[in-house]
Amino acid sequence: MLFGLHVSAAGGVQNCPKNAKSLGCETYQFFSRPPQGGPAPKLTISIVKQFKSQNKKYNFNKTYIHTPYFINFASDNNRIKYGSISVVREELERASLLDVTAVMTHLGSAKEQPEKAALKTTLASLKKVLTGYKGKSVFLIENSAGAGKTMGDTLEELAYLIKKLAGSPELKAQSSSFGICLDTCHAFATGYDLRNKKFLNEFIKQFDKKIDLKYLKLIHANDSQTKIGEHKDRHEHLGQGEIGLAGFEELVKNSKLKKVDMVAETPHDGRHIQDLKLLKQFRNK
C-alpha cells in the first residue's frame, strides 16, 4: 500500500515526479491534459523520456492519471458521448506511453435519459473505450456521489458494469485491464457508512460479494464536508469531515486492502500534506 496526492503537471508531465517527491508522496495522481477541456499537450519523445527518468530518480513505481471532468459516457448527445470515448481512450494510450499504472474516470450523468437506459448507454461506451485496447495501463471506473443522476454511485451499478465488461466476448482476454477506483467521500455521500471498523468491514464485505475485491485497484482517501447520504461531492481534509479519522485509520489497517494504493484529493491549501502524513502514521501504528 502506497500513499500519495494529486499533484500539479504545470509546465509538463515531466515535472510531476519532482512535485510529488517534494510533498512526500510514495505514489501520485495527475492530469495529463487540462481537466476543464482543451487539447492534450503533445507527449514528445523527450517529455516521455524525462517523465520516466524522473520517476526512476525519485523511486516512483506506480502512478495514476485522472481524466478530465467533462467526460459523460451516459449522454444521449452523440458529440458528447463519442467525444468522451475518444478522450478516455486517448488518455489510456498516453498513460501506456508514459508507463502510468492506471487511468480513472468519472462516468457522467443520465441527465434527461431514464437511469436504466443511461446505464446501458454507459456500458456500451465503456466497451468502445476498451475494445482493441492493448496498452499496459489499467482503466478504472470511479464511483460517484450520486447527485443529479450520476452513474456508478451504488455497488449494484458498479457491479453491473464490471460484470458486463468481464463477460463481454470482445473483452474476454482483458479482464485484468479494468477495475474500480473507490472514492471514500463519494461512497459516504451515496450512503455507505465508513466511520468505524464495523461499518467499514460491512462495506468491504458487500463490495467483495457484489463486485469482487480483485477489481478494487485504487482508493481516493477523502473525508466529506457533508453528512452521509446527502449525495454531495464535497471533499474535506482527513478527520475534519463527517467520516472522521477513525474511519481512515481502519481503512489503512484493513488487511484486505493492503495492496491497494491510496491517493488523497483533499483541498490544496497546505493541509493536504498533513493528510498524507496521517495515512502514513496509520500504516505504521
N, C-alpha and C positions, 0 to 999 in steps of 0.2 A: 504494500500500500504506500503510494507516494502522494504528497500533498503539494498543491500549488495554487496559483491565482490566474486570473485573466490578465494578460499583460499587453502593453502597447506595442503596435507594429509601426509606429510613426517613423518615417524615413526608410521603411522597407522591412520585410520579414526577417532579414538577416540581423536586425537589431534586437529581436525578441529574446534570444538566449541570454544576452548580456543584461537586458532589462529584468528578466526572470531571476537571474542569479543575484542581482542587486537587492531583490526583495526577499531572498531566502528560499526561493521555490526549489522543489525537488522534481517537479513537472510543471507544465504550464499550458494555458489555452490562449488563443489569439484569433483575430480576424485576418484573413489573407486578402480581403477586399473590403471596401467601405461598407459598414453594416447597414447604412440607410439607403444604399443604392449607388450606382455608378460603375464604370468599368473596372475590372480587376487589374491591378498593376502587373505588368509582364514579369514573369519569372525567368530572367535571363540565366544563362549557364553560370555566370559569375555570382549572381544572387543565390542560386541554389547551392553552389559550392560553399559560399560564405555561411549560409544558414547551417549546413551540415557540419562544417568545420567548427563553428561556434558552439553548436550543441555538443560536439565531441569534447571541445575545450572545457566546457562547464559541466560535463557529465550528465547531460540530459538524454536519456534513452527513450523516453515516452513523451510525446507532445500531442496537443489537440487543437483542432480548428473548429470555430463556431461559424455557421453560415450566417448570411445577412438576415435582418429581421423581417424583410418583406416577403419571405417565402410563404406561399399558400398553395399547397397541393390539393386542397378541397374546393378551390374556386371553380365556379361554373363559367368563368370568363377564360376562354382558351389562351388568350395572351398572357394572363397572369399565371395560369396553371402550367402551360408549357414553358413559359419563361422561368418558373421556379424549378421545373425538372432540369432544364438546361443549366441553370446556375449551380444547382447542387451536384449534378454530375461533373461539371467543370471543377467544382471545389474538391471532389473526390480525386480527380485526376491530378490537380495541383498538389493535393496532400500527398499522393503517392510519389510524385516527383520530388517532394521535399522529405520523404520518409517520415511523414507525420503518422502517428498511431491511428487516429480516428477523426472523423468529422461528424459533429452532431448538428441537428436541425430541429427547429420548431415545425409543426405540420401545417399550421394555418387554421382558418375558421370556416365553418359551414356557411356563415352569413345568411343568405336568403334560401339556401337549399335545406330540405329536411335533413336532420343529422345522420340518419341511416344511409341516405343516398350520398351524403358528403363523405362518409367513412369509406364507402365503396370507391368513390372518386379518388380519395386519398390513397387507398390501396393500389389502384391502377397506376397512379402517379409514381408511387414508390417502386413498383415493378419496372416502370420505364427508366427510372434512375439507375436501377441495378442491373437490368438485362444487358448482357455483353460487357459489363464492367469486370476488368481483370487486374485492377490495381491492388496494392497492398494495404491501403488504409481502410479501416472498418467504418461502415455507415451506421450512425446511431440516431435513433428517434428519441427526442427529448419529450418527457411528459409535460403537459400544460397545466395551468391553474384552473382551467375550465370556464373562464369568463368569455361571454359573447359567442357561445357555441364553438369554442376552440376544440380541435381534435386532439385525442390522445391524453385526456386528463385522468380517466379511470384505468384501473388494471385490466378491466374487461376489454376496453377499446385497444389498449396496447397489446393484450394477448391476441385479440382478433387479427391485428396487423402482422404481428410476429409469426403467428402460426400459419397465416395465409401465405406469407412470404416464404416460410420454410417449406411449405407444402406445394409451392408453385413449381411445375415441371421445368420451366426455363431457369429457375434459380436453385435447382436441386443440389448443384455442386457448390453453392455459395453460402451454405448455412452458417459459416463462420465469418461471413463478410458483413453481417449486420447485427444490431443489438439495441440496447436501451441505455440512455443517459438519464439517470434519475435526479431530478431537481427536488431537494427537500422542501423548499418554500412552496413550490407548485403542488407537491403531494399534500402538504399540510393545508393549503388553500382549497384543495379539492375535497378534503375531509378526512384524510388519513392522519391519525394521531401518532406523532413520533416523539412525544415529550418524555417518555421514560422507557425503561428496559422492557416492561411488559407490553406496552403498545408497539414498540419498535419490533420486538420479536414476532408479534402477531402480523405486523405488516410484511415483514420479510417472509414469514410462512406463507402468507397469501400470495405474495409475488412469486415465490417458488412454485406454488401449486398452480397458479393461473398462467404464468409465463415461462418459468424455469430460470433460476438464478444464473445459469450459464450465459444468459443473454444480457445480464447486467454488467456493463463494461466501464462505466464511469458514473461518479456521483458529483453533482453540483451541491456543495455544502453551503446552504444559505438559510439564515433564520428568516422569520416572517414578521413584517410590521403589523399584519392584520390577523384576526382570530381565525381559528380553524373553520374550514368550510365556507369562507367568505368569497372564494373564487377571485381573489385579487393578487396579482403578481407584484408584490412589494418586498424586495429583498432587504434584509436587515443584518447588521453585524451579529456574529455568533454570541448568544447569551443576552443580546439586547432586544430580542423579539419574543414572539409568543411560543416558539418551540423551546427555547432555553438551553443552557449549557448541558444539562443532564442528558438531553436527547442526543446531542452531538458527541458527547463522551461515549455513550452506549453505541452509537453508530460506528465510531472508530474502533471500539473494543470488540465488536461482534465478530466472532471467528469465521462466520460465513462470508464476510465481506473483506477479508484480509488481503485479497489480491485485487481489489477494486480501488483505483485511484480516486482522489477527491480534489476538486478544484472549487475554491470559494469565489463567488461572483458578487461579493458584497461591495457597497459604495467605496469608490476610490478617494477617500478623504484622509488617508493616513492610517486610519484604524484597521484597514484591511490587512495590514502587515501583522497586527495583533491576532486577527482571525487565523492566519496561517500558523502563528506560534502556538495558539491554543490547540489546534489539531495535532501538532507535533507533541505537545505536552500530554494530551490524552493517550497517544500511542505509547509514550514512554512511561506511563504510570504503572 
